[in-house]
C-alpha cells in the first residue's frame, strides 16, 4: 500500500502541507475573526503537516493492519516530531511558533496530551480515509506532468524557506536586541534615578554644610560685635582719661588765677606800705621842718630859707624813693604775673597737646580695631560664600554632564528600539500575523511590543 517512488513521496509532502495549511488557517481565522495566513512560510504550505503525514505513513506501514498500533504509531511519531521541531525552532528563532503552555499535561509548551491524542486519531483518519483518494490521484499523474509540478513548487518552496528562515532569524535577533536594549534602558533609568538620589543627597549634605557655615559666620559676626564692644569700651575709657585731663587743665587754670590774684594783692600791699612809709616820712620831715621853723622864728630869719630848702630837698628825696619803690613793686608784680601766665600757658599747652595726642591715639586704635574686626568677618563670610558657590556650581555642572550623557544614551537606545519595532517587511508581518499564539520565554516583552506595534499599524 505504501510502496511509492521518491517523487510520489515529494508530491504527498506538498499535498499534505497544503491541506495542513487549509486546516490551520481556517481554524485560527475562526478564532481570530479575521483571515490568518497560518504557518512559517508565505506560501500556502505548512511543512510540519506534510512531514508529519509522510512520517505517519512510514511508521504505520509495518502495522497497517492493526488500527490500535497505527494509532499509537501516529501518537508517538507525531509527538516526537512536534517536540523536536518546536525545540529546534525556538533555539534557532528565539520564539515558539506554537505554545501549549496553557494546556494541561504539556511538556515545555511544545507538546501536550490533547494534541498527542489528536495526532493518533488523525493518523487513523489519514491512513484509512484521506490518503487513499489522494494516493489514487497522485498515482494517476503522468511523470511528465508530475515532475514539472514538483520542480516549480519545490523551487518556490526552497526560495520561500530560505527567505522565511532568514527573516525568522532576523526576527529572533531583533527580539534579542530589543530585550537587551530594554535591559540597558532599565539600567540607565536606574542609574538616572541613582544619580538624582545622589545629587539630592549631595545637595542635602551641602545644605547641612552651608548651615554649619552659617553658624560659623554667625560666630564670626558675634566675635566682631564683641570686638566692637571692646573697642567702644576702650574708647570710652580713653575718653574718660581725656575728660580727666581736661579737669586737670581746669585745676591748673584755677591755680594760675589764684597765683595772679595773690601777686596782685601782694603788689597792692607793697604799694600801700610804700605809700604809707612815704607819707610817714613826709609827715616826719614836715613836722621836723615845722619845729625847726618855730625854733628858728625867734632865731634868724636867714635860717628859714635854709631850713625850707632842706625840707624841700628831703621831701623830694622821699617822693623819689617812694616812686622808685612803687616802680620796683610794679615791675616785680608784672614779672610774677608774666611768669604765672607763662607757666599756665605752658601747662595748658602741654595738657592740651597730651589730651589731643591721647584722643587721636584712642580714635586711631578704635578705628584700626573696628577695621580689623570688620575685615576678618568680611573675609570669613566671603570665603564661605565663595566656597559654597563654587561647590554648588561644580555639583550642578557635574550633574548636568552626567544627566546629559545618560539622556543621550537613553535617546539613542529608544531610537534603535523604535527602528527595530517599526521595521515590518512582508515576511516579518507574515511571521507575526500567521502565528498569533507564538510566544517567547526570554523575549516575551519584546515580542508583545512587536505585535502591538503591528496591530497599531494595521489599525491606522
Protein Blocks (a to p, Z undefined) as FASTA:
>chain_A
ZZccfklmmmmmmmmmmmmmmmmmmmmmmmnopacdedjbfbdcdfklmmmmmmmmmmmm
mmmmbmklmmmmmmmmmmmmmmmmmmmmmmmnopafbdcklpghiehhlacfklmmmmmm
mmmmmmmmmmmmmmmmmmmpcfklmmmmmmmmmmmmmmmmmmmmmmmmmmmmmmmmmmmm
mmmmmmmmmmmmmmmmmmmmmmmmmmmmmmmmmmmmmmmmmmmmmmmmmmmmmmmmmmmm
mmmmmmmmmmmmmmmmmmmmmmmmmmmmmmmmmmmmmmmmmmmmmmmmmmmmmmmmmmcf
klmmmmmmmmmmmmmmmmmmmmmmmmmmmmmmmmmmmmmmmmmmmmmmmmmmmmmmmmmm
mmmmmmmmmmmmmmmmmmmmmmmmmmmmmmmmmmmmmmmmmmmmmmmmmmmmmmmmmmmm
mmccfklmmmmmmmmmgccfklmmmmmmmmmmmmmmmmZZ
